[in-house]
Amino acid sequence: MPAPAWFLTIGVFINRFGSFVILFLVLYLTRLGFPASKAGTAAAAYGVGELAAGILGGDLADRIGRRATIVSSMLVSSASLIVLSQLTTYEAIVGTTFVVGLSSEMFRPASAALVADLVSEGRRVTAFAVLRLASNVGFAAGSALAAFLVSRSFQWIFAADAGTSAIFALIAVLTLPDDPPRAKAAREPGRSGYRAMLSDGSFMLLVTSAVLITFVYYQQIYALPLHVRDVGLTDSDFGLLLTLNGIIVVIFELPISALTMRRNPRSMLALGFILVGAGYALTGAATTLRMLALTVVIWSVGEMIGAPISYSYVADLAPPDAGGRYQGLFGVAWGTGAITGPAIGGLLLSANPMWFWPLLAGAGVFAAAMVAAVRPRRWTEGTTVGFDAVPEVMPSGEGLPGEPYSQAGGFEPPPPG
C-alpha cells in the first residue's frame, strides 16, 4: 500500500483503540442515577447517529473531500465527547450522544473512499483487510485499557476517547493527501446525488444483499447468546465464542484476503454470505461448546471472505465522483443488522424456533444469489450516477488475449457459444 494508506491505517487503529465511551455509556449513565431504560435509550441515540453518519459522511467525502471529512469528523467527535462528559440533564445527554455517534462514525465512508483513491483495483481487498485488522486489534487492545481506566474514573474514559480522536485528526492533516480534483465535480448541481445513485440497479442489489446478510450476522448479539443459555452453557462460554471469532479474524483475515483478491469478487462474496448463513443455521443444532465453536469457525470464515471484498467491490462499482456516497450508503446497509438482527430476529425466534435457524441459511443463500445477479459497469472519469457509461478499453498489456476486462479488477469468462 502507498504511505498515505498506511498512515490512514495507523489513524484508524488509534481511533478505535480509544473508542471507550460507547462501551461504558450505559454503566456511566446508571452511575449518574438514570434508570436502565433511559440509559438504553441514550445508547440507542448513538446508534441512530451512527446510521446517519454513513449518509452524511459519504456526501461530505464527495463534496468537501476525503481528508477534510476525516478531520472534521474527528474534531467534532473529540469536542462532543468532552461536552458529554460534563452534562447532567437527560435530554442534553441524549442529544449529545447522537452527535457523538454521528461525528465518531462520519469518517468511515471518507476513509473507504480514500483507500479506493490510493490503492489500485486488484489490490483493494488486502488494503481493506489491513484496515479491518487495524480496527479490530485497536478495539480489542483498547477494551483492555478501558477496563483499567474505568476502575479509576469515568472521566478518564471520555478524555482518552476524545484524545485519540484528536490524534487521528492531526495524523490526517499531516499525512493524508490533498483531495483529488474529481471530488469537486460532486459540488456541481444535478450531478451524482443519492437519488441518482438509487437508480444504479447493480449497486442496489448489493446494498439489499448486505441488509439481508447483516441481519443474519448480528444474531451473535441476540439469538446466539440465548441459544448458549438454553443449551445449559454459561455467559462465560458465550464470551469465549466471541473471543474465538476475534482471534480467528485477527490471525487469518489477511492471509485469506491474499487468496480471495485473485478470485472473482462476486463469487467470493456469494461464498462468504453462504458460509455466514450456514454457520448460524448450524447453531440451532449445536448443543455443546465444542459444536458451537465449530459453527463460529464457519461463519467467521464467511466474514473474513466477505467483509474485505464487499467494501473493495463497492469501490469498484462507484463512479469517480461518488465514491464517498457509495461507501456511505453501503455502510448504512451493513449497519442495519444491529437493529434488524435483534428486532426481527426476536419476533421470528419466538414465533417458531424450529424454523428460525434454517431460515438463516436461506437468507445467506438468497443474499448470495443477489450478489451473483449484480452486473457491474465500467465508469469513465466524469461519468455521473444513473447514466449508462461507455465501457473503457482495456489498457494494453493488461490481462490475457481474448479475455474481456471486468470492472471489479478480475476477468469475466466469455459468454457461452
Beta strands, then each sheet from edge to edge (+ up, - down):
end
